[in-house]
Amino acid sequence: MDIYRKKQRWKQILLLAAILIGVGSLWYTNRLVNDIKETERQKVELWAEAIRILNSADFETELAFPFYVIERNTHIPVILTDSEGNILNHKNLDSLKVRDPSYLQRQLEHAKEENDSLVIDLGNNEYQYIFYRDSILLRKLIFFPYVQLGVIMLFILVSYIAFSVSRKAEQNEVWTGMSKETAHQLGTPISSLMGWMELLKESELNPETVREMQKDASRLEKIVDRFSKIGSKPTLVESDLNRILKGSLEYMKNRGSKHVEYLLDVPEAPIRAKINETLFEWVVENLCKNAVDAIQGKGKLLLHAVETDNNVIIDVEDSGKGIAKSRFRTIFKPGYTTKRRGWGLGLSLSKRIIEEYHHGKIFVLSSEPNKSTVIRIILKK
């Protein structure tokens, strides 16, 4: 299992743990709410019994306890009505609004929706009804787990964003430092090689051999230039993309497999966009090289470019083994490779160059096993 599968597995485990914690919190709070709700109903039943005793009391009835029960209810809103629905009494409602009949009526409707009424039998076919609402404490408790989970999720989101920004900044520093150091380390020996090449030109060696050596030395010099530009903010200049695509395809044709058919599909009129030629050429070569490596035996590599009103679209299509849909994003992550000796940096660098330096997009457009894979680049004009 590669590092990105492990990372994905850990994300799934953490997500499952978060869901279990959330469900557990909601279940426990709901159980607690039901217990408190039952306790409040028992208190209202006791309150109803106290009302019944007071209404049916005679001179010998002890009234201290009923009055005590009624007075002790300080947090459960209750409304007492007759059999015709007229409000006779109320308790624990907003003291500033109780003079408004519409307010009392609204509270009565809410009470009917929240809880079943209690019937007080006064005898002689006379009845009164008690309607009650959940206490403020109970209502707060019902919403508490949602508020709690919301705060936790907000904290996790902010922490994740902060961590991602910090990690990205750290990765940028690593990329920049690595690129500068690579350019520095290669620069000196390549300068020496270029000097030796000048001496070889004056020797009796085969001129064709010297020219090929000169090409490879120039190639190394271009690689150093690419790394140096990765380590600094590159300058974007309006360039002819047709020329760059053609040059990259010609390079792959001379260096790549002879069993691959190299095709270019671009309009006759030059497609122009603001790019850094050195870095963009590197991206195209990376994509072409990966495409050729993916082709087993005979196949084709097609570079297709078209422009719209606002964008330039470049597709790199090959007839190789394809990419699993689950890996469409993973292939652009640092270190991911399917090659035995690959470093897994080519596509990651390509993504960085296109998205961070050119403010464009690069992604796998489509892929069918052993048939076709298309990687698309979108640049702003």
C-alpha positions as CSV (number, residue, x, y, z in Angstrom):
1,M,0.0,0.0,0.0
2,D,1.6,3.3,-1.1
3,I,1.8,6.4,1.1
4,Y,-1.3,8.1,-0.5
5,R,-3.5,5.0,0.0
6,K,-2.4,5.0,3.7
7,K,-3.2,8.7,3.9
8,Q,-6.6,8.2,2.3
9,R,-7.2,5.3,4.7
10,W,-6.3,7.5,7.7
11,K,-8.7,10.2,6.4
12,Q,-11.5,7.7,6.2
13,I,-10.8,6.3,9.7
14,L,-10.7,9.9,11.2
15,L,-13.9,10.8,9.3
16,L,-15.6,7.6,10.6
17,A,-14.4,8.4,14.2
18,A,-15.7,12.0,13.9
19,I,-19.1,10.6,12.7
20,L,-19.2,8.1,15.6
21,I,-18.4,10.9,18.1
22,G,-21.1,13.1,16.6
23,V,-23.7,10.4,16.5
24,G,-22.7,9.3,20.1
25,S,-23.0,12.9,21.3
26,L,-26.5,13.3,19.7
27,W,-27.7,10.0,21.0
28,Y,-26.5,10.7,24.6
29,T,-28.0,14.3,24.5
30,N,-31.3,13.0,23.1
31,R,-31.5,10.4,25.9
32,L,-30.8,13.1,28.5
33,V,-33.4,15.3,26.9
34,N,-36.0,12.5,27.1
35,D,-35.2,11.9,30.8
36,I,-35.5,15.6,31.6
37,K,-38.7,15.8,29.5
38,E,-40.2,12.9,31.5
39,T,-39.2,14.6,34.8
40,E,-40.8,17.8,33.7
41,R,-44.0,16.0,32.8
42,Q,-44.1,14.4,36.3
43,K,-43.7,17.9,37.8
44,V,-46.6,19.2,35.7
45,E,-48.7,16.2,36.7
46,L,-48.0,17.1,40.3
47,W,-48.8,20.7,39.6
48,A,-52.1,19.6,38.0
49,E,-53.0,17.5,41.0
50,A,-52.3,20.6,43.2
51,I,-54.7,22.6,41.0
52,R,-57.4,19.9,41.3
53,I,-57.0,19.9,45.1
54,L,-57.4,23.6,45.3
55,N,-60.4,23.7,43.1
56,S,-62.2,20.9,45.1
57,A,-61.0,22.0,48.5
58,D,-63.3,22.5,51.5
59,F,-62.7,24.0,54.9
60,E,-61.0,20.8,56.2
61,T,-58.6,20.4,53.2
62,E,-54.9,21.1,54.0
63,L,-53.8,23.6,51.4
64,A,-50.2,24.2,52.4
65,F,-48.8,21.5,50.2
66,P,-50.7,22.3,47.0
67,F,-49.7,26.0,47.3
68,Y,-46.1,24.8,47.9
69,V,-46.2,22.7,44.7
70,I,-47.6,25.5,42.6
71,E,-45.1,28.0,43.9
72,R,-42.2,25.7,43.3
73,N,-42.7,25.5,39.6
74,T,-40.5,28.4,38.5
75,H,-39.2,27.2,35.1
76,I,-41.9,25.2,33.2
77,P,-44.3,27.4,31.3
78,V,-47.9,26.3,31.9
79,I,-51.3,27.5,30.8
80,L,-54.6,26.5,32.4
81,T,-57.7,26.5,30.3
82,D,-61.4,25.5,30.7
83,S,-63.1,22.9,28.6
84,E,-63.9,25.5,26.0
85,G,-60.3,26.6,25.6
86,N,-60.5,29.8,27.5
87,I,-57.3,30.7,29.3
88,L,-57.9,30.8,33.0
89,N,-54.3,31.1,34.3
90,H,-50.7,30.8,33.3
91,K,-47.3,30.7,34.9
92,N,-43.6,31.3,33.8
93,L,-44.4,33.2,30.6
94,D,-42.9,36.5,29.6
95,S,-44.2,39.0,32.1
96,L,-43.9,41.8,29.7
97,K,-46.0,40.1,27.0
98,V,-48.7,38.3,29.0
99,R,-51.1,41.2,28.7
100,D,-51.3,40.6,24.9
101,P,-54.0,38.0,24.2
102,S,-52.4,37.1,20.9
103,Y,-49.1,36.3,22.8
104,L,-51.0,33.9,25.2
105,Q,-52.8,32.3,22.3
106,R,-49.5,31.7,20.4
107,Q,-47.9,30.2,23.5
108,L,-51.0,27.9,23.9
109,E,-50.6,26.7,20.3
110,H,-46.9,26.0,20.9
111,A,-47.7,24.1,24.1
112,K,-50.2,22.0,22.2
113,E,-47.6,21.1,19.6
114,E,-44.8,20.3,22.1
115,N,-46.6,18.2,24.7
116,D,-49.9,16.3,25.4
117,S,-52.2,18.2,27.7
118,L,-53.1,17.0,31.2
119,V,-56.8,16.8,32.2
120,I,-58.0,18.0,35.6
121,D,-61.3,16.3,36.6
122,L,-63.2,18.7,38.9
123,G,-66.3,16.5,39.2
124,N,-69.8,17.1,38.0
125,N,-68.5,16.7,34.4
126,E,-66.3,19.8,34.7
127,Y,-62.8,19.7,33.4
128,Q,-59.8,21.9,33.1
129,Y,-56.8,21.4,30.9
130,I,-53.1,22.1,31.5
131,F,-50.9,22.8,28.6
132,Y,-47.2,23.2,29.1
133,R,-44.1,24.0,27.1
134,D,-40.6,22.6,27.5
135,S,-38.5,24.7,29.9
136,I,-35.8,27.0,28.6
137,L,-33.1,24.7,29.9
138,L,-34.6,21.7,28.0
139,R,-34.9,23.8,24.8
140,K,-31.3,24.9,25.1
141,L,-30.2,21.3,25.8
142,I,-31.9,20.1,22.6
143,F,-29.8,22.5,20.5
144,F,-26.6,22.1,22.5
145,P,-25.1,19.1,20.6
146,Y,-25.6,20.9,17.3
147,V,-23.9,24.0,18.6
148,Q,-21.2,21.9,20.1
149,L,-20.6,20.0,16.9
150,G,-20.7,23.2,14.9
151,V,-18.0,24.8,17.1
152,I,-15.9,21.6,16.9
153,M,-16.3,21.5,13.1
154,L,-15.4,25.1,12.8
155,F,-12.3,24.6,14.9
156,I,-11.3,21.6,12.9
157,L,-11.9,23.5,9.6
158,V,-9.8,26.6,10.8
159,S,-7.1,24.3,12.1
160,Y,-7.0,22.3,8.8
161,I,-6.8,25.5,6.7
162,A,-4.1,26.9,8.9
163,F,-2.2,23.6,8.8
164,S,-2.6,23.3,5.0
165,V,-1.4,26.9,4.4
166,S,1.6,26.3,6.7
167,R,2.4,22.9,5.1
168,K,2.1,24.5,1.6
169,A,4.4,27.3,2.6
170,E,6.9,24.8,3.9
171,Q,6.7,22.8,0.7
172,N,7.3,25.9,-1.3
173,E,10.4,26.6,0.7
174,V,11.6,23.0,0.2
175,W,10.9,23.2,-3.6
176,T,12.6,26.6,-3.9
177,G,15.6,25.5,-1.8
178,M,16.0,22.2,-3.6
179,S,15.7,23.9,-7.0
180,K,18.3,26.5,-6.2
181,E,20.7,24.0,-4.7
182,T,20.3,21.7,-7.8
183,A,20.9,24.6,-10.2
184,H,24.0,25.6,-8.1
185,Q,25.4,22.1,-8.0
186,L,25.0,21.5,-11.7
187,G,26.0,25.0,-12.8
188,T,29.8,24.7,-12.2
189,P,30.4,21.3,-13.9
190,I,28.2,22.2,-16.8
191,S,30.1,25.5,-17.4
192,S,33.3,23.4,-17.4
193,L,31.7,21.0,-19.9
194,M,30.8,23.9,-22.2
195,G,34.4,25.0,-22.1
196,W,35.6,21.5,-23.0
197,M,33.2,21.4,-25.9
198,E,34.8,24.5,-27.3
199,L,38.1,22.8,-27.2
200,L,36.8,19.6,-28.8
201,K,35.5,21.7,-31.7
202,E,39.1,22.6,-32.5
203,S,40.2,18.9,-32.3
204,E,40.2,16.2,-35.0
205,L,37.1,14.5,-33.6
206,N,34.2,13.7,-35.8
207,P,32.2,16.9,-36.2
208,E,28.9,15.0,-35.9
209,T,30.0,13.5,-32.6
210,V,30.9,16.9,-31.3
211,R,27.6,18.3,-32.4
212,E,25.7,15.6,-30.6
213,M,27.8,16.2,-27.5
214,Q,27.1,19.9,-27.8
215,K,23.3,19.2,-27.9
216,D,23.5,17.2,-24.7
217,A,25.6,19.8,-23.0
218,S,23.1,22.5,-24.1
219,R,20.4,20.2,-22.8
220,L,22.0,20.1,-19.4
221,E,22.4,23.9,-19.4
222,K,18.6,24.2,-20.1
223,I,17.9,21.9,-17.2
224,V,19.9,24.1,-14.9
225,D,18.0,27.1,-16.2
226,R,14.7,25.3,-15.5
227,F,15.7,24.6,-11.9
228,S,16.9,28.1,-11.3
229,K,13.5,29.5,-12.5
230,I,11.6,27.1,-10.2
231,G,13.5,28.6,-7.4
232,S,12.4,32.2,-8.2
233,K,9.4,34.0,-9.6
234,P,9.5,33.5,-13.3
235,T,8.6,36.2,-15.9
236,L,5.7,35.5,-18.2
237,V,6.0,36.6,-21.8
238,E,3.5,36.3,-24.6
239,S,4.7,33.3,-26.7
240,D,3.8,31.1,-29.6
241,L,2.5,27.9,-28.1
242,N,2.5,26.1,-31.5
243,R,6.2,26.5,-31.8
244,I,6.8,25.2,-28.3
245,L,4.6,22.2,-28.8
246,K,6.2,21.4,-32.1
247,G,9.7,21.6,-30.6
248,S,8.8,19.4,-27.6
249,L,7.3,16.8,-29.9
250,E,10.4,16.8,-32.2
251,Y,12.6,16.4,-29.1
252,M,10.5,13.4,-28.0
253,K,10.5,11.9,-31.5
254,N,14.3,12.0,-31.6
255,R,14.8,10.7,-28.0
256,G,11.7,8.5,-27.5
257,S,10.5,5.1,-28.7
258,K,10.5,4.5,-32.4
259,H,7.3,2.5,-32.1
260,V,5.3,5.5,-31.1
261,E,3.5,7.7,-33.6
262,Y,4.0,11.4,-32.7
263,L,1.1,13.7,-33.8
264,L,0.5,17.4,-33.6
265,D,-2.9,19.0,-34.0
266,V,-2.8,22.8,-33.8
267,P,-4.4,25.5,-35.9
268,E,-2.4,27.2,-38.6
269,A,-2.6,30.6,-36.9
270,P,-0.2,30.8,-33.9
271,I,-1.8,30.3,-30.5
272,R,-0.4,32.9,-28.2
273,A,-0.5,33.1,-24.4
274,K,1.6,34.6,-21.6
275,I,4.0,31.9,-20.4
276,N,7.5,31.3,-19.2
277,E,8.9,29.3,-22.2
278,T,11.5,27.4,-20.3
279,L,9.1,26.1,-17.6
280,F,6.2,25.5,-19.9
281,E,8.4,23.5,-22.3
282,W,9.5,21.5,-19.3
283,V,5.8,20.7,-18.4
284,V,5.1,19.6,-22.0
285,E,8.2,17.4,-22.1
286,N,7.2,15.8,-18.7
287,L,3.8,15.0,-20.0
288,C,5.1,13.6,-23.3
289,K,7.7,11.5,-21.6
290,N,5.1,10.0,-19.2
291,A,2.8,9.4,-22.1
292,V,5.5,7.5,-24.0
293,D,6.5,5.5,-20.9
294,A,2.8,4.5,-20.5
295,I,2.7,3.1,-24.1
296,Q,3.6,-0.5,-24.2
297,G,4.7,-1.5,-27.7
298,K,3.1,0.5,-30.5
299,G,0.9,3.5,-29.9
300,K,0.4,7.1,-30.5
301,L,1.1,10.4,-28.8
302,L,-1.1,13.4,-29.8
303,L,-0.6,17.0,-28.8
304,H,-3.8,19.0,-29.5
305,A,-4.2,22.7,-28.9
306,V,-7.2,25.1,-29.3
307,E,-8.1,28.6,-28.1
308,T,-11.4,30.0,-26.8
309,D,-12.3,33.6,-26.1
310,N,-10.6,33.5,-22.7
311,N,-8.5,30.4,-22.5
312,V,-6.0,28.2,-24.3
313,I,-6.6,24.5,-24.0
314,I,-3.8,21.9,-24.6
315,D,-4.5,18.2,-24.5
316,V,-1.8,15.5,-24.3
317,E,-3.3,12.2,-25.4
318,D,-1.7,8.8,-25.4
319,S,-2.8,5.2,-26.1
320,G,-1.1,3.8,-23.1
321,K,-2.2,1.6,-20.2
322,G,-4.4,4.3,-18.7
323,I,-5.0,5.7,-15.2
324,A,-7.5,4.5,-12.6
325,K,-10.2,7.1,-11.9
326,S,-9.3,6.9,-8.2
327,R,-5.8,8.1,-9.1
328,F,-6.7,11.1,-11.2
329,R,-5.6,13.5,-8.5
330,T,-3.0,11.3,-6.8
331,I,-0.7,11.3,-9.8
332,F,0.1,15.0,-9.2
333,K,1.2,14.5,-5.6
334,P,4.9,14.5,-4.8
335,G,6.5,11.1,-4.6
336,Y,3.7,9.2,-6.4
337,T,5.1,7.0,-9.2
338,T,4.4,3.7,-10.9
339,K,7.9,3.3,-12.2
340,R,10.5,1.2,-10.3
341,R,13.1,3.9,-10.4
342,G,10.9,7.0,-10.6
343,W,11.0,9.8,-8.1
344,G,7.4,10.9,-8.6
345,L,8.3,14.6,-9.0
346,G,7.6,15.3,-12.7
347,L,3.8,15.7,-12.6
348,S,4.0,17.4,-9.2
349,L,6.4,20.0,-10.7
350,S,4.2,20.3,-13.7
351,K,1.2,21.0,-11.5
352,R,3.2,23.6,-9.5
353,I,4.4,25.3,-12.7
354,I,1.0,25.5,-14.4
355,E,-1.2,26.4,-11.3
356,E,1.1,28.5,-9.2
357,Y,3.3,30.2,-11.8
358,H,0.9,30.4,-14.7
359,H,-2.4,30.5,-12.7
360,G,-3.8,27.8,-15.0
361,K,-5.2,24.3,-14.5
362,I,-3.8,20.8,-15.2
363,F,-5.8,17.7,-14.6
364,V,-6.7,14.2,-16.1
365,L,-9.6,14.9,-18.4
366,S,-10.3,11.2,-19.2
367,S,-8.8,7.8,-19.2
368,E,-9.8,4.4,-20.6
369,P,-7.6,1.3,-19.8
370,N,-5.3,0.4,-22.7
371,K,-7.1,2.8,-25.0
372,S,-6.7,6.5,-24.3
373,T,-5.6,8.9,-21.6
374,V,-6.0,12.7,-21.9
375,I,-4.3,15.2,-19.6
376,R,-5.6,18.8,-20.1
377,I,-3.8,22.1,-19.5
378,I,-5.9,25.3,-19.4
379,L,-4.1,28.7,-19.6
380,K,-5.6,32.1,-19.4
381,K,-5.0,34.3,-22.5
